[in-house]
Amino acid sequence: CSRVVPTTEEQLFKNQIIELTRGTVLASLPDRKRVEVQARYAPEDQVRVARKLRVLSKALQQCKALAKPKITLIPRARIPIIKMRAHSVNVDISISNDTGVKVAEFLTQQVQAYPPLKPLVLVLKTYLASLRLNDVAQGGLSSYSLCNMVIAHMQEEAKAACPVA
């Protein structure tokens, strides 16, 4: 587990990439007021969001500090996103949707409730990546699905009075 946990320096670098990305998003989308979050976008909303993501992906490509990131636009997903890899940091970007923020809050709560969750998920993610099973678009498993599977297992262990630590 200690080999896959980011060092303090790696985490600081990752935070810098995220801040550069955030700055590029804010600069390239002047009309960034939030819209109502929906479980699914209406077709006209999905077209509008995909158009904004195209503008954003061009702006990210031109950001010199990101040094020519690898960008994949996925406009027809249930929640359209940009997948970006810059300086070995992977970033998923969605707009007009706060699902990612809610998921992060949920997972933070679960890590507090189940301390072994984080190291277990990190090791399993590394294992899945070694098998190239960590990308949903390629038939793999999402990080969120993996977290939910581990959480469900820990809950079942707790019900059976088995220690989860």
N, C-alpha and C positions, 0 to 999 in steps of 0.2 A: 504494500500500500504506500509506503514512504517513497517508492520510486515513481508513482503516478500522481502524487499530490504536488501541485505547483509550489515552487519555492516562493519566498517573499518577493524576490526580484521578478520572477515570472508573472506573479499576480499583479505587481505594479505595472509591468509592461502591458499585460492584457488590459488593465484599466486605462492605460494611455491610448491604446487602440480603440477601445470603446468610446472614450471621450472624443477622439478625432472623428470617429464615425458619427457620434451624436452632433458634433459641431457641423459636419458636412450635411447631415440631415436638416438641421435647423436653417442652414444657409441656403439650401437648394429648394426647400419647400416653404415659400413665404406664406401660404395660406394654410398653416398647420393647425387650424382649430380642430378640436376633436369632434367626431361624429358619434352618434349612438352606436354602442357596441352590440353586435348581433351574433347569434350562433352561426349564422350563414349570411353571406352577403347577397343582396338582391343582384341580379345580373348587371344592372346599370351601375351599382356600387362597385362590383368587382371590376368592371371595365375602368371606372374612374380611379380606383386604387391601383390597378395594374399600370395605368398611364403614369400615375405619380411615381410608382416604383421604377418605371423605365427612366424617368427624369432623374430620380435619385441614383440609379445604378450608373448613369453617365457621369454624374457629379462625383461619385465615389471613385470611378475609374480615373478621373482627372485630379484627384487629391494627391498631391505630390508626397505628402507625409505618409500616405498609405502604401506608396511604392508599388503601383500597379497591382492592386489586389485581384485575386481570382473571384469573379462574380458570376453567380448563377441566378437568373430571375425565374421564379416559379409563379407565373401570373394566374394559372388556372387551379391552383390548390384551393382547398376549402377556405383557408386564410392565405391570400397571396403573400409571398415573402421574397426577400433577397437573401441568398446564402452567400456569404463573403468569407474569403480566407485572406488575411493580410498579416504578413510577418509571422506566420505559423499560428495565428489566432483565428478561430472560427467564430463568426458572428451571424446570427439570423436577425433580419430586420423585417418588421411588419409595421404597417401604419393603419391608423383608424381602428385599432384593436388593442385592448389592454389585457388580453388573455395571458401573454407572457409574464406580465407583472403579477397577475393573480397566481399563476403557477409558481413563480419564484417565492411569493409569500407563503403559499401552501407548503412547498418543499422545505422552506426554512422552519416552519412549525413542526414538520414531520422529523427533521433532523434533530430538533430539540427534544421531541418525544421519544425518538429512537436513535440514540447516539451511534450505534453501529451502521446506520443507514448509509451515511456518506462514504466510509471506507469500502463497504460492500459494493455500492454502486460504482465507485471509481474503479475497483478491480474488475468488476463485470464489464464495464464500458471498455476498458483496455482489452479485455479478452475478446469481446465482440468485435472491436476494431481490428484486432489481429486476424480475425476470420472474415473481415470485411462485411460484417453484419450489423454495422452501426448507422446505416443510412436508410431511412424509410423509402426514399425514392429508388433505392437499389434492392428493395425487398428485405431490408433489415429492420431493426427494432429502434424506435425512438428512445431518447434518454428519458422522456416523461413516462413512457410505457414501462421501461425498465424500473424506474423508481417506484411506480405503482405496484409492479409485481413484487419487488422487495418489501415494500410497505405491507402488502397483503400477507406475505409470508411471515413477517414479524408479528403482525396482528394475530395470525393463527397460532404462532408459537406462544404468544402471550396468553391466548385463550386456553391453551393446553398446559399452562403453567410451566412452560419451558423457558429458561433464561434466554434473553435476546442480546445480552451484553457479551 
